[in-house]
């Protein structure tokens, strides 16, 4: 299996979720199953079935996170010497050439992407257009509404 790129913050968030699931959710669900079992007939016990379903979901998510972390290539952008180029983990300030709108994006792994937080997946069309470019370069992005051009105003490694 290939390595999945993650920022340091993204790996921390996954570890936090894993700890929460293992040490808070899992014991709570086990307790709920035990309590539902005490009520008697399991065939018609909705609480028992709901708790088992929740247990199944939680165990699946734990396995998924453990798999991602074991295959993660954690990249600390603050230690990279990228010479001003846009790389994974970089924060990029852009200006839309057509409208003059300004955007700030951080290029992150797929699991970390959240456009509301300004974090875009390294697999997204805009990130692919930005990778390798430098401050002052123009990046052309194929968008559903046509080609958009963005000028790279600043590249930061924070």
Rosetta silent file (secondary structure, phi, psi, omega in degrees, C-alpha in Angstrom):
SEQUENCE: XXXXXXXXXXXXXXXXXXXXXXXXXXXXXXXXXXXXXXXXXXXXXXXXXXXXXXXXXXXXXXXXXXXXXXXXXXXXXXXXXXXXXXXXXXXXXXXXXXXXXXXXXXXXXXXXXXXXXXXXXXXXXXXXXXXXXXXXXXXXXXXXXXXXXXXXXXXXXX
SCORE:     score description
SCORE:     0.000 S_00000001
   1 L     0.000  140.109 -177.613    0.000    0.000    0.000 S_00000001
   2 L   -78.409  156.603  179.681    1.329    3.457   -0.851 S_00000001
   3 L   -72.228  141.609  179.158    2.134    6.085    1.744 S_00000001
   4 E  -105.290  123.163 -179.980   -0.550    8.688    2.423 S_00000001
   5 E   -72.987  136.511  177.371    0.740   12.237    2.998 S_00000001
   6 E  -139.113  143.765  172.106   -0.407   13.911    6.223 S_00000001
   7 E   -78.691  166.176  178.191    0.577   17.150    7.880 S_00000001
   8 H   -59.633  -43.447  179.767    1.727   17.058   11.492 S_00000001
   9 H   -64.649  -39.734  178.309   -1.567   18.652   12.572 S_00000001
  10 H   -63.087  -40.447  177.599   -3.588   16.147   10.541 S_00000001
  11 H   -65.955  -39.972  177.984   -1.791   13.229   12.198 S_00000001
  12 H   -61.540  -43.731 -179.801   -2.420   14.770   15.637 S_00000001
  13 H   -62.590  -41.302  178.240   -6.139   15.110   14.888 S_00000001
  14 H   -65.029  -40.915  178.610   -6.346   11.464   13.799 S_00000001
  15 H   -64.368  -39.367  177.878   -4.517   10.333   16.947 S_00000001
  16 H   -62.838  -44.142  179.053   -6.886   12.421   19.102 S_00000001
  17 H   -64.042  -41.339  179.132   -9.919   10.868   17.402 S_00000001
  18 H   -60.955  -45.638  178.074   -8.422    7.387   17.813 S_00000001
  19 H   -62.637  -41.607  178.712   -7.844    7.939   21.538 S_00000001
  20 H   -62.185  -45.165 -179.473  -11.367    9.294   21.983 S_00000001
  21 H   -65.302  -43.343 -176.407  -12.879    6.305   20.203 S_00000001
  22 H   -72.247  -41.359 -169.722  -10.759    3.732   22.043 S_00000001
  23 H  -106.215   -7.882  176.127  -10.879    5.138   25.558 S_00000001
  24 H  -119.486  -54.850 -176.087  -14.207    7.005   25.746 S_00000001
  25 H   -69.175  -48.586 -177.366  -16.602    5.719   23.077 S_00000001
  26 H   -56.340  -50.573  178.579  -15.672    2.027   23.184 S_00000001
  27 H   -62.704  -36.094  178.997  -16.178    1.667   26.986 S_00000001
  28 H   -64.420  -41.257 -179.817  -19.430    3.658   26.803 S_00000001
  29 H   -68.089  -41.516  178.302  -20.776    1.373   24.062 S_00000001
  30 H   -60.074  -40.370  178.043  -19.740   -1.780   25.944 S_00000001
  31 H   -64.638  -41.202  179.986  -21.607   -0.463   28.970 S_00000001
  32 H   -65.667  -38.168  177.891  -24.687    0.282   26.844 S_00000001
  33 H   -65.127  -44.495  179.952  -24.628   -3.254   25.393 S_00000001
  34 H   -61.859  -41.836  179.949  -24.356   -4.783   28.875 S_00000001
  35 H   -65.673  -41.580 -179.888  -27.241   -2.641   30.119 S_00000001
  36 H   -66.728  -36.855  177.550  -29.404   -3.561   27.107 S_00000001
  37 H   -62.632  -35.253 -178.765  -28.631   -7.267   27.623 S_00000001
  38 H   -65.927  -18.910 -179.194  -29.862   -6.987   31.201 S_00000001
  39 L   -78.102   -7.877  175.035  -33.291   -5.995   29.877 S_00000001
  40 L   110.293 -136.651 -172.282  -33.896   -9.499   28.577 S_00000001
  41 L   -45.943  116.433 -176.164  -34.973  -10.759   25.134 S_00000001
  42 L   -80.112  -22.840 -177.920  -32.366   -9.591   22.613 S_00000001
  43 L   -62.932  -37.042 -176.031  -34.473  -10.279   19.505 S_00000001
  44 L  -112.805   22.765 -176.873  -36.858   -7.427   20.213 S_00000001
  45 L  -100.271   98.203 -176.978  -34.475   -5.179   22.115 S_00000001
  46 H   -63.829  -36.223  179.349  -33.974   -2.007   20.047 S_00000001
  47 H   -61.681  -41.562  179.906  -31.454   -0.565   22.526 S_00000001
  48 H   -63.602  -46.501 -178.150  -29.268   -3.654   22.163 S_00000001
  49 H   -65.998  -38.290  178.205  -29.364   -3.542   18.351 S_00000001
  50 H   -65.409  -42.550  179.376  -28.622    0.193   18.296 S_00000001
  51 H   -65.422  -40.100  178.590  -25.656   -0.256   20.649 S_00000001
  52 H   -65.534  -39.140  178.357  -24.302   -3.151   18.558 S_00000001
  53 H   -64.078  -42.708  178.185  -24.636   -1.065   15.393 S_00000001
  54 H   -64.625  -37.927  178.080  -22.790    1.797   17.072 S_00000001
  55 H   -63.299  -43.044  179.646  -20.104   -0.636   18.227 S_00000001
  56 H   -61.475  -45.357  178.929  -19.669   -1.902   14.669 S_00000001
  57 H   -61.974  -46.309 -177.798  -19.315    1.639   13.321 S_00000001
  58 H   -63.484  -45.035  179.491  -16.832    2.625   16.053 S_00000001
  59 H   -63.801  -37.092  176.967  -14.672   -0.482   15.579 S_00000001
  60 H   -64.503  -42.245  179.918  -14.642    0.143   11.815 S_00000001
  61 H   -67.299  -38.833  177.063  -13.546    3.739   12.311 S_00000001
  62 H   -59.834  -46.974  179.909  -10.807    2.659   14.756 S_00000001
  63 H   -62.823  -39.395 -179.972   -9.465    0.185   12.184 S_00000001
  64 H   -64.035  -46.800 -179.682   -9.637    2.831    9.443 S_00000001
  65 H   -64.690  -43.712  178.797   -7.701    5.411   11.492 S_00000001
  66 H   -60.793  -39.181  177.191   -5.089    2.856   12.572 S_00000001
  67 H   -64.026  -43.497  179.394   -4.621    1.885    8.912 S_00000001
  68 H   -64.096  -43.852 -179.183   -4.224    5.503    7.828 S_00000001
  69 H   -67.267  -34.445 -179.834   -1.716    6.257   10.575 S_00000001
  70 H   -72.089  -25.658  178.967    0.314    3.130    9.805 S_00000001
  71 L  -102.585    9.770 -175.178    0.527    4.135    6.118 S_00000001
  72 E   -80.241  141.637  169.181    1.004    7.847    6.771 S_00000001
  73 E  -110.500  101.492 -174.831    3.958    9.827    5.590 S_00000001
  74 E   -83.074  121.723 -175.682    3.908   12.700    8.070 S_00000001
  75 E  -112.629  120.010  176.569    5.354   15.832    6.509 S_00000001
  76 L   -97.914  102.615 -174.336    6.425   18.764    8.680 S_00000001
  77 H   -65.104  -22.847 -179.148    6.433   21.676    6.251 S_00000001
  78 H   -71.495  -17.236 -179.682    8.349   23.886    8.703 S_00000001
  79 H  -100.326   -3.706 -179.167   11.424   21.659    8.310 S_00000001
  80 L   -80.303  147.877  172.868   11.355   21.504    4.500 S_00000001
  81 L  -109.962   84.799 -173.987   13.711   23.542    2.365 S_00000001
  82 L   -94.564   -0.076  177.580   11.402   24.142   -0.585 S_00000001
  83 L    52.651   41.939  175.234   13.109   27.338   -1.807 S_00000001
  84 L    81.020    2.471  179.259    9.856   29.269   -2.107 S_00000001
  85 E   -84.820  153.637  175.617    8.053   26.616   -4.143 S_00000001
  86 L   -77.656  122.086  179.182    4.525   25.452   -3.414 S_00000001
  87 L  -133.176  173.175  176.299    4.749   21.999   -1.820 S_00000001
  88 L   -56.148  131.714  178.863    2.528   19.743    0.272 S_00000001
  89 L    92.860  -13.446 -178.528    1.701   21.507    3.545 S_00000001
  90 L   -72.545  150.783  173.443    2.462   25.004    2.250 S_00000001
  91 E  -102.428  127.481 -172.758    0.067   27.888    2.813 S_00000001
  92 E  -122.592  128.746  174.399   -0.508   29.818   -0.408 S_00000001
  93 E   -98.884  129.072 -175.584   -2.008   33.267   -0.855 S_00000001
  94 E  -126.260  156.118  171.506   -3.653   33.727   -4.265 S_00000001
  95 E  -127.782  127.755  176.117   -5.381   36.446   -6.246 S_00000001
  96 E   -69.336  121.985 -177.266   -7.955   35.572   -8.903 S_00000001
  97 L   -61.723  -32.487 -175.744   -6.690   37.306  -12.056 S_00000001
  98 L   -81.972  -46.680 -173.045  -10.206   37.944  -13.334 S_00000001
  99 L  -100.913  -19.458 -176.584  -12.062   39.135  -10.226 S_00000001
 100 L    82.456    1.280  178.297   -9.248   40.296   -7.945 S_00000001
 101 L   -64.762  142.735  178.869  -10.593   38.097   -5.125 S_00000001
 102 E  -106.181  141.380  179.886   -7.970   36.931   -2.642 S_00000001
 103 E  -134.427  149.553  172.070   -7.769   33.394   -1.263 S_00000001
 104 E  -128.691  122.512 -179.555   -5.520   31.630    1.219 S_00000001
 105 E  -126.444  149.155  171.757   -5.244   27.858    1.032 S_00000001
 106 E  -115.715  130.642 -177.865   -3.167   25.267    2.803 S_00000001
 107 E   -88.260  118.650 -173.988   -2.395   22.120    0.809 S_00000001
 108 E  -132.412  177.327  176.707   -3.109   19.058    2.960 S_00000001
 109 L   -70.798  164.191 -177.480   -3.913   15.343    2.696 S_00000001
 110 L   -56.556  -39.559 -177.603   -7.330   14.129    1.585 S_00000001
 111 L   -70.676  -21.376 -177.073   -8.466   13.343    5.129 S_00000001
 112 L   -93.005  -16.945 -172.630   -7.600   16.821    6.362 S_00000001
 113 L   -57.242  132.634  177.029   -9.223   18.807    3.553 S_00000001
 114 E  -156.488   99.660 -173.605  -11.866   21.306    4.688 S_00000001
 115 H   -60.617  -31.316  178.781  -12.583   24.149    2.284 S_00000001
 116 H   -64.609  -29.120  178.495  -14.326   26.179    5.027 S_00000001
 117 H   -92.234    0.887 -179.509  -11.028   26.155    6.945 S_00000001
 118 L    78.028   22.545  179.937   -9.043   27.000    3.789 S_00000001
 119 E  -111.656  118.955 -177.728   -7.481   23.546    3.608 S_00000001
 120 E  -112.316  147.396 -179.705   -7.538   21.896    0.180 S_00000001
 121 E   -67.781  142.333  176.610   -6.632   18.341   -0.762 S_00000001
 122 L   -61.791  -19.914  179.228   -3.352   17.760   -2.530 S_00000001
 123 L   -85.736   -9.911 -176.597   -5.487   15.815   -5.051 S_00000001
 124 L   -70.390  153.430 -179.441   -7.714   18.812   -5.885 S_00000001
 125 H   -57.969  -39.336 -178.412   -7.337   20.515   -9.279 S_00000001
 126 H   -68.124  -40.503  178.665   -6.242   23.814   -7.710 S_00000001
 127 H   -64.898  -42.745  179.324   -3.570   22.148   -5.549 S_00000001
 128 H   -61.954  -35.445  179.176   -2.240   20.182   -8.504 S_00000001
 129 H   -71.348  -28.536 -176.654   -2.001   23.430  -10.493 S_00000001
 130 H   -84.295  -33.401 -174.963   -0.134   25.163   -7.633 S_00000001
 131 L   -54.941  129.660  177.516    2.426   22.451   -6.741 S_00000001
 132 L    91.145  -13.435 -179.895    5.897   23.403   -7.942 S_00000001
 133 L   -83.716  167.659 -178.899    5.057   27.037   -8.659 S_00000001
 134 E  -125.213  172.355  175.790    6.636   30.032   -6.896 S_00000001
 135 L   -54.787  133.747  179.298    5.631   33.476   -5.707 S_00000001
 136 L    93.367  -17.885  178.713    4.662   35.633   -8.702 S_00000001
 137 L   -73.639  159.098  175.406    3.769   32.663  -10.941 S_00000001
 138 E  -107.623  130.200  177.933    0.352   32.259  -12.528 S_00000001
 139 E  -109.482  126.963  176.727   -1.478   28.967  -11.985 S_00000001
 140 E   -97.844  127.001 -176.863   -4.166   27.914  -14.471 S_00000001
 141 E  -120.281  128.197  175.783   -6.904   25.762  -12.989 S_00000001
 142 E   -80.215  109.154  179.093   -9.494   23.859  -15.016 S_00000001
 143 E  -108.797  162.170  178.777  -12.772   24.600  -13.226 S_00000001
 144 L   -55.274  -32.089 -179.405  -16.280   23.498  -14.222 S_00000001
 145 L   -88.305    8.108 -178.968  -16.971   27.054  -15.399 S_00000001
 146 E   119.927 -174.660 -177.854  -13.800   27.202  -17.511 S_00000001
 147 E   -79.278  131.023  176.674  -10.145   27.952  -16.902 S_00000001
 148 E  -113.071  142.197  178.509   -9.360   30.192  -13.919 S_00000001
 149 E  -117.783  134.180 -179.059   -6.024   31.884  -13.425 S_00000001
 150 E  -125.285  134.570  173.098   -4.556   32.702  -10.034 S_00000001
 151 E   -92.157  135.703  178.776   -1.443   34.681   -9.235 S_00000001
 152 E   -85.083  113.019 -177.555    0.594   33.320   -6.335 S_00000001
 153 E   -85.841  -42.368 -178.445    1.124   36.270   -3.981 S_00000001
 154 E  -152.264  148.364  174.722    2.898   34.454   -1.146 S_00000001
 155 E  -124.687  123.249 -178.216    4.062   30.980   -0.153 S_00000001
 156 E  -123.653  147.228  177.671    4.447   30.265    3.564 S_00000001
 157 L  -115.858   81.686 -176.642    5.673   27.198    5.420 S_00000001
 158 L  -119.360    0.000    0.000    3.819   27.408    8.736 S_00000001
